[in-house]
C-alpha cells in the first residue's frame, strides 16, 4: 500500500539503511521524477535481485537523459549489493521497455476480479 511504502522509505532513509535505493530528479525546485528500488526478498538476509518498486516522471517533463543516468546508477548500485539481476513491474509496453532499458519479459502477472 502507498502509505505503508511511505513509512518504509522514511524509516530506511532516516536510519541510512543500505537497502534503500532512491534517486530523485529536481526540476525548478520541484520533484520532476524519481525511482525507488530495493533488494528482494526484502525481509531476507539472502537477496536474489533488485526490484524497481516505482519509477515515475511528472507529466510534461523531459528527463530522458537523466533517466539513462539514473538507470546506469541503479545497475551499478545493484552490483554493489552483490546482485546481478534487476526486476521491474511495469504498465508500459514490453517492447518499449526492452528497447529503452534492455528489460525482457519474465513471468506474468495475472488477476482475478471478484464481484461483490
C-alpha positions as CSV (number, residue, x, y, z in Angstrom):
1,X,0.0,0.0,0.0
2,X,1.3,3.5,-0.8
3,X,1.1,4.8,2.8
4,X,3.0,1.7,4.1
5,X,5.6,2.3,1.4
6,X,6.0,6.0,2.5
7,X,6.6,4.8,6.1
8,X,9.1,2.2,5.0
9,X,11.0,4.7,2.8
10,X,11.0,7.2,5.7
11,X,12.3,4.6,8.1
12,X,15.0,3.3,5.8
13,X,16.1,6.8,4.8
14,X,16.3,8.0,8.4
15,X,18.4,5.1,9.5
16,X,20.7,5.2,6.5
17,X,19.7,1.6,5.6
18,X,21.6,0.4,2.6
19,X,18.5,-1.5,1.3
20,X,17.0,1.8,0.1
21,X,17.8,2.8,-3.5
22,X,16.2,6.2,-4.1
23,X,17.0,8.6,-6.9
24,X,15.3,11.9,-7.3
25,X,15.5,14.4,-10.2
26,X,14.8,18.0,-9.1
27,X,13.5,20.4,-11.8
28,X,12.8,24.1,-10.9
29,X,13.0,23.2,-7.2
30,X,10.3,20.5,-7.6
31,X,10.5,16.7,-7.9
32,X,10.4,16.0,-11.6
33,X,10.9,12.3,-11.3
34,X,12.1,9.6,-9.0
35,X,13.0,5.9,-8.9
36,X,12.7,3.6,-5.8
37,X,14.5,0.3,-5.7
38,X,15.2,-2.3,-3.1
39,X,16.9,-5.7,-2.9
40,X,14.5,-8.6,-2.6
41,X,13.2,-10.6,-0.9
42,X,13.1,-7.6,1.4
43,X,12.8,-9.4,4.8
44,X,15.6,-11.8,4.0
45,X,19.4,-11.7,4.5
46,X,19.9,-13.6,1.3
47,X,18.9,-11.2,-1.5
48,X,18.2,-12.6,-5.1
49,X,17.6,-9.4,-7.1
50,X,16.9,-5.7,-7.0
51,X,13.3,-4.8,-7.6
52,X,12.5,-1.4,-9.0
53,X,9.4,-0.7,-7.0
54,X,8.4,2.6,-8.5
55,X,9.7,4.9,-11.2
56,X,7.8,8.0,-12.3
57,X,8.4,11.2,-14.3
58,X,6.0,14.1,-13.9
59,X,3.9,14.8,-17.0
60,X,5.4,17.3,-19.4
61,X,8.9,17.0,-18.0
62,X,11.6,15.6,-20.3
63,X,14.1,13.6,-18.2
64,X,15.3,11.2,-21.0
65,X,19.0,12.0,-20.4
66,X,18.6,11.9,-16.6
67,X,16.6,8.7,-16.8
68,X,19.5,7.0,-18.6
69,X,22.0,8.2,-16.0
70,X,19.7,7.0,-13.1
71,X,19.3,3.6,-14.7
72,X,23.0,3.2,-15.1
73,X,23.4,4.2,-11.4
74,X,20.8,1.6,-10.5
75,X,22.8,-1.0,-12.4
76,X,26.0,0.0,-10.5
77,X,24.1,0.0,-7.2
78,X,22.8,-3.4,-7.9
79,X,26.3,-4.7,-8.5
80,X,27.5,-3.1,-5.2
81,X,24.8,-5.1,-3.4
82,X,26.4,-8.2,-4.8
83,X,23.5,-8.9,-7.2
84,X,23.2,-9.5,-10.9
85,X,19.5,-9.2,-11.6
86,X,17.1,-6.3,-11.8
87,X,13.3,-6.9,-11.8
88,X,10.6,-4.4,-12.5
89,X,6.8,-4.5,-12.8
90,X,5.5,-2.0,-15.4
91,X,2.3,-1.0,-17.0
92,X,4.2,0.1,-20.1
93,X,4.6,-1.9,-23.3
94,X,7.1,-4.7,-23.1
95,X,8.7,-3.8,-26.4
96,X,9.2,-0.2,-25.4
97,X,10.9,-1.3,-22.1
98,X,13.1,-3.7,-24.0
99,X,14.2,-1.0,-26.4
100,X,14.7,1.7,-23.8
101,X,16.3,-0.3,-21.0
102,X,17.1,-3.8,-22.1
103,X,14.4,-5.3,-19.9
104,X,12.9,-8.6,-21.1
105,X,9.6,-10.2,-20.2
106,X,9.9,-12.6,-17.2
107,X,6.9,-14.5,-15.8
108,X,3.4,-12.9,-15.9
109,X,1.1,-11.0,-13.6
110,X,-2.4,-12.4,-13.6
111,X,-5.5,-11.1,-11.9
112,X,-9.0,-12.2,-11.0
113,X,-11.6,-9.5,-10.2
114,X,-14.0,-10.6,-7.6
115,X,-17.6,-9.4,-7.7
116,X,-19.3,-8.2,-4.5
